[in-house]
């Protein structure tokens, strides 16, 4: 292998080849932006995967509600008995407006749905669904015998062990177009 000669560079060429501090800061800033957007897109992907999950059968939830307690699931069905609720007050005194209840039917199974109100300021909000609508609903399941609260016609109420109410708190409603 032939010997290489040392690279001889003049002072002017060396000065041109060294990194300009302004250029260096620009490169760091661009790299930071790229990493920021990469991290942002990676943080959004899991939530997109959650929203894109296969729907869970209402019958499965009703057969084993303890398994689904506080789990986020997607269910599909037909809206029945939409009932707007009167404004209610939270324990901290904030009034909540625009809440409503409905049932979601899937084959022979029915699950009670609660859409929480907007709290803190008076708002007029009509229910997003009507009786007979076919919808896909992202919900958080509240199983009985875990204590906690359910939304009733009189506002939030504590659940007792005698009440076997499985309620789904609605996060998102999408129409099913057939």
C-alpha positions as CSV (number, residue, x, y, z in Angstrom):
1,X,0.0,0.0,0.0
2,X,1.5,3.3,-1.0
3,X,2.2,5.9,1.7
4,X,0.0,8.9,1.8
5,X,1.4,12.3,1.8
6,X,0.2,14.5,4.6
7,X,-2.5,16.9,3.5
8,X,-1.2,20.4,3.4
9,X,-3.8,23.1,3.6
10,X,-3.2,26.8,3.6
11,X,-4.4,29.0,6.5
12,X,-7.1,30.5,4.2
13,X,-8.4,27.1,3.1
14,X,-8.5,25.9,6.7
15,X,-10.4,29.0,7.8
16,X,-13.0,28.4,5.1
17,X,-13.3,24.7,6.1
18,X,-13.9,25.4,9.8
19,X,-17.5,25.7,10.9
20,X,-19.0,29.1,11.1
21,X,-20.6,29.6,14.6
22,X,-23.8,31.0,13.0
23,X,-24.0,28.1,10.6
24,X,-23.4,25.7,13.5
25,X,-26.2,27.2,15.6
26,X,-28.5,27.0,12.6
27,X,-27.7,23.3,12.1
28,X,-28.3,22.6,15.8
29,X,-31.7,24.5,15.6
30,X,-32.8,22.5,12.6
31,X,-31.7,19.2,14.2
32,X,-33.7,20.2,17.3
33,X,-36.8,20.9,15.2
34,X,-36.5,17.6,13.4
35,X,-36.2,15.7,16.8
36,X,-39.2,17.7,18.2
37,X,-41.4,16.8,15.2
38,X,-40.2,13.2,15.3
39,X,-41.0,13.0,19.0
40,X,-44.4,14.6,18.5
41,X,-45.4,12.2,15.7
42,X,-44.3,9.2,17.8
43,X,-46.4,10.5,20.7
44,X,-49.4,10.8,18.5
45,X,-49.1,7.4,16.9
46,X,-50.2,5.4,20.1
47,X,-53.3,7.5,20.4
48,X,-54.1,7.0,16.7
49,X,-53.8,3.3,17.3
50,X,-56.2,3.5,20.3
51,X,-58.7,5.3,18.2
52,X,-58.3,2.9,15.4
53,X,-59.0,-0.2,17.4
54,X,-61.6,-2.8,16.6
55,X,-64.9,-2.2,18.3
56,X,-65.7,-4.2,21.4
57,X,-69.0,-6.0,21.6
58,X,-71.5,-4.5,24.1
59,X,-72.3,-8.1,25.1
60,X,-68.7,-8.7,26.0
61,X,-68.7,-5.6,28.3
62,X,-71.9,-6.6,30.0
63,X,-70.8,-10.2,30.6
64,X,-67.5,-9.1,32.3
65,X,-67.8,-5.4,33.3
66,X,-65.0,-5.7,36.0
67,X,-62.5,-6.5,33.2
68,X,-63.4,-3.4,31.3
69,X,-63.7,-1.0,34.3
70,X,-62.0,2.3,33.5
71,X,-60.8,0.9,30.1
72,X,-61.1,2.9,26.9
73,X,-63.0,0.9,24.3
74,X,-64.8,1.6,21.0
75,X,-68.4,0.3,20.6
76,X,-70.9,0.4,17.7
77,X,-74.6,0.4,17.7
78,X,-77.9,2.3,17.3
79,X,-78.8,5.3,19.5
80,X,-81.9,5.0,21.6
81,X,-83.7,7.2,24.1
82,X,-81.6,10.4,23.9
83,X,-82.4,12.4,27.1
84,X,-80.8,15.9,27.6
85,X,-80.1,16.6,31.3
86,X,-80.7,19.7,33.3
87,X,-77.6,21.7,34.3
88,X,-75.9,20.1,37.4
89,X,-73.3,21.2,39.9
90,X,-70.0,19.5,40.7
91,X,-68.8,19.1,44.3
92,X,-66.5,22.2,43.8
93,X,-69.6,24.3,42.9
94,X,-69.0,24.6,39.2
95,X,-72.2,24.3,37.1
96,X,-72.2,22.0,34.1
97,X,-74.4,22.4,31.0
98,X,-75.2,20.3,27.9
99,X,-75.0,16.8,29.4
100,X,-77.2,14.0,28.1
101,X,-77.8,10.3,28.3
102,X,-78.6,7.7,25.7
103,X,-78.6,4.0,25.3
104,X,-76.6,2.2,22.6
105,X,-78.1,-1.0,21.2
106,X,-76.1,-3.7,19.5
107,X,-78.2,-6.8,18.5
108,X,-79.9,-7.8,21.8
109,X,-77.5,-5.9,24.1
110,X,-77.8,-2.3,25.4
111,X,-75.3,-0.1,27.2
112,X,-76.0,3.1,29.0
113,X,-74.0,6.1,27.7
114,X,-73.3,9.4,29.4
115,X,-72.0,12.6,27.7
116,X,-70.7,14.9,30.3
117,X,-71.5,18.6,30.4
118,X,-69.3,21.5,29.7
119,X,-68.5,22.9,33.2
120,X,-67.7,26.4,34.4
121,X,-69.7,28.6,31.9
122,X,-73.3,28.6,30.7
123,X,-73.4,26.9,27.3
124,X,-76.3,25.7,25.1
125,X,-75.4,22.4,23.5
126,X,-77.8,20.1,21.8
127,X,-77.1,16.3,21.8
128,X,-74.9,15.2,19.0
129,X,-77.0,12.2,18.3
130,X,-80.7,11.4,17.6
131,X,-82.7,8.3,18.1
132,X,-82.0,5.8,15.5
133,X,-78.5,7.1,14.5
134,X,-75.9,4.4,13.8
135,X,-72.7,5.5,15.6
136,X,-69.2,4.4,16.6
137,X,-68.5,5.7,20.1
138,X,-65.2,5.8,22.0
139,X,-66.0,5.4,25.7
140,X,-64.5,4.8,29.1
141,X,-66.4,2.0,30.9
142,X,-67.5,2.4,34.6
143,X,-68.3,-1.0,36.1
144,X,-70.6,-1.5,39.1
145,X,-69.2,-2.3,42.6
146,X,-66.1,-0.1,42.1
147,X,-67.7,2.9,43.8
148,X,-67.4,6.2,42.0
149,X,-70.0,8.3,40.3
150,X,-72.5,7.9,37.5
151,X,-74.3,10.6,35.6
152,X,-78.1,10.4,36.3
153,X,-81.0,12.6,35.6
154,X,-80.2,14.6,38.8
155,X,-76.6,15.0,37.9
156,X,-73.6,13.0,39.3
157,X,-74.5,10.4,41.9
158,X,-72.6,7.9,44.0
159,X,-73.1,4.3,43.0
160,X,-74.0,1.8,45.7
161,X,-73.2,-1.9,45.5
162,X,-76.9,-2.8,45.1
163,X,-77.0,-0.8,41.8
164,X,-75.6,-2.9,39.0
165,X,-75.2,0.0,36.5
166,X,-72.6,-0.4,33.8
167,X,-72.2,3.1,32.3
168,X,-70.0,4.3,29.5
169,X,-68.6,7.9,29.6
170,X,-68.4,9.1,26.0
171,X,-65.1,10.5,24.7
172,X,-66.0,10.7,21.0
173,X,-69.0,10.0,18.7
174,X,-68.7,9.2,15.0
175,X,-71.5,8.5,12.6
176,X,-71.4,5.2,10.7
177,X,-72.0,5.8,7.0
178,X,-73.5,2.7,5.3
